[in-house]
Amino acid sequence: MVRKVKQFVWKDRPRLNQIVVYGEDQMFLVSFDKVVASKGAMGVYLSEDWNSSRTMSIWIARFLKCPMKKLRWLINKGLVKVVPEIVLP
């Protein structure tokens, strides 16, 4: 169940094409009308096209508050799961 929706803000500036959707136990990053990442009690998930563009991967790393190099390491270790699609509850 969606609790609230907010514009994604980075360095005090809202980003036009990125929003954050807050669920009960999970947060979702929506970029250009597609859910690209989620984090929360159920773990961290990325859609399979998380790095389809440099800009997309940068926003996901900022949403997760994780440097890109560490994010790639976490994916390789299986601590961040890459899935075909992330669906809002």
C-alpha positions in Angstrom: 0.0 0.0 0.0 1.4 3.4 -1.0 1.7 5.8 1.9 3.1 8.9 0.2 4.8 10.1 -2.9 7.5 12.8 -3.0 9.8 14.3 -5.6 13.4 12.9 -5.3 15.6 15.7 -4.0 19.4 15.8 -4.3 21.4 18.7 -2.8 18.2 20.6 -2.0 17.0 20.5 -5.6 14.0 18.4 -6.8 14.7 16.2 -9.7 12.0 16.4 -12.3 11.8 12.8 -13.6 12.5 11.0 -10.3 10.0 10.4 -7.5 10.2 8.4 -4.4 7.1 6.3 -3.4 6.9 5.3 0.3 5.2 2.0 1.1 4.7 0.4 4.5 8.2 -1.2 4.8 9.8 -0.3 1.4 10.8 2.8 -0.5 10.7 2.9 -4.3 12.6 5.1 -6.8 10.5 5.8 -9.9 12.3 7.3 -12.9 10.4 8.3 -16.0 7.3 6.3 -14.9 9.3 3.1 -14.3 10.2 1.6 -10.9 13.9 1.2 -11.0 14.9 0.5 -7.4 13.5 -0.3 -4.0 15.0 -0.6 -0.5 13.6 -1.4 2.9 12.7 -4.3 5.2 12.4 -6.7 2.2 15.9 -5.9 1.0 17.4 -3.9 -1.8 16.2 -4.6 -5.4 17.1 -3.1 -8.8 15.3 -3.5 -12.0 17.3 -5.3 -14.7 17.9 -2.2 -16.7 19.2 -0.3 -13.6 22.4 0.6 -15.6 20.8 1.2 -19.0 22.1 4.7 -18.9 24.8 6.4 -16.8 22.3 8.9 -15.5 19.9 6.2 -14.3 22.6 4.4 -12.4 23.8 7.6 -10.8 20.3 8.4 -9.5 19.9 4.9 -8.2 23.2 5.0 -6.4 22.2 8.4 -4.8 18.8 7.0 -3.8 20.6 4.0 -2.1 23.2 6.4 -0.7 25.9 4.1 -2.0 28.9 4.8 -4.2 28.7 3.2 -7.6 31.8 1.0 -7.0 30.3 -0.4 -3.8 26.9 -0.9 -5.4 28.5 -3.1 -8.1 30.3 -5.0 -5.4 27.1 -5.6 -3.5 25.3 -6.8 -6.7 28.2 -9.2 -7.4 28.0 -10.6 -3.8 24.2 -11.0 -4.1 23.4 -8.5 -1.4 21.5 -6.3 -3.9 19.2 -8.3 -6.1 18.6 -7.5 -9.8 15.1 -8.5 -10.9 13.3 -8.3 -14.2 10.7 -5.8 -12.8 9.8 -4.1 -9.6 6.1 -3.5 -9.0 4.5 -1.0 -6.6 2.3 -2.6 -3.9 
